[in-house]
């Protein structure tokens, strides 16, 4: 959800993003058991979890106008993204997911600026 044509992140409804957050958390719980530690799967899930968490935060802020809640949720998403960065930076650049390291770096800069302005 959120990475295919016609189903990009911006196209998903709030309920879709909330479902994606729950699914990511469930997958992370399973990975803790079947593949614990620093793994590509964990890095990918943390990246996806951060993306939908930011989207849900923004959608809820539009409805509730609660800056404190927005900041709290953005800081949580930042934590997810930082964990993803620690994992994905180890991925070789020529691997199928090697390009994500640059994307994560860009997202970290954008999210940090957004948090500072909130």
N, C-alpha and C positions, 0 to 999 in steps of 0.2 A: 504494500500500500504506500503510494506516494512517490514511486520512482518510475512508473510506466507512463507512456503517452496517454493522455486522457485521465490519468489518475495521479497527477503531480501533487506535491504537498499542498500547494495553494488551492487545489480543486477539492480537497477532502473537507468534509464537514467536521464540526467539533466532535461529534459522536464518533466519527471514524478515527480521529486522532486519539481520543480517549481509549478507544478499543485497541489501537496500535500500542499505546503506552502499556496497557494491561498485558497484551500479548508479548511485548518485549520483556516485561518483568517476569512473566511466566517462563519464557525461553531462558532468561538469565538464571532463574531458579533451577531449571533442568540442567543447564550447563554447569552450575556449581556442583552437581552430583556426577554427571557423566563425563565432563571435561573440565575439571577445576583448574584454576590458575589463569595465566595470561595466554589467551588463545585468540585466534582470528575471529572466531564466532562471537566471543565476548566483546571484542572491539567493535565489530559490526553492529551488534545489538545495542551497545552503549551509544554509538553514533545515531542509530535510528531512534533510540529512546530520547536522546537530547533533542532531535529535530521535532518530534511530535510534542514533546514537553514545552518547547518554546511556542509552538503553534497554539496549543491549548492555553498557555499563559496569556498570549495576546488576545485570543478570542474571549477569554473570561474577563480580561481587563476592559475590553470594549463594552461588555455588559455591566460589569460591577464597578468599574472605575476605582479600584482599590490598589493604589500604588504599592502599599506594603506587601500585599499578597503577590503582586506582579514581581517585585524584587525577590521575594522569597523563592518563587517558582523559577525565576531566571537563574538564581544562584544554584538551585538544584540541577537545572539543565547544564549549567557550567561545570558542575562536578561530573556529570555523565560524560560531557565532551572531553574533559581533561583525562578521564580514565580511558576513553576511546583513543585519545592522542598518544598516551603512553604505550598502548598496545599496537596501534596501526603504524607508528613511526618505525617499528621493527620490520614491517612488511617490505620486502624488496621492491624497489620502484618498478621493475619490469614484471612483477606479478599481476594477476588480474585485479587485485585491490590496491596495488602500489600507489595509484593516483589519489587515493583517499587521504593520504597523509597531507598533501597540499590542500585539499578541500577542508580538512579538519583545522589546519593552521589558519586558513582564511576565516572559517566559522568562529574560531576562538577569538580572533581579532574583532570581528563584527559583534560577537556576543559580549565581549568585554566592554566595547564602546557603548553598546546598548545598556548594559548594566550601569555603567558610570553615568549615563544620561537619565536613568530612571529615578 
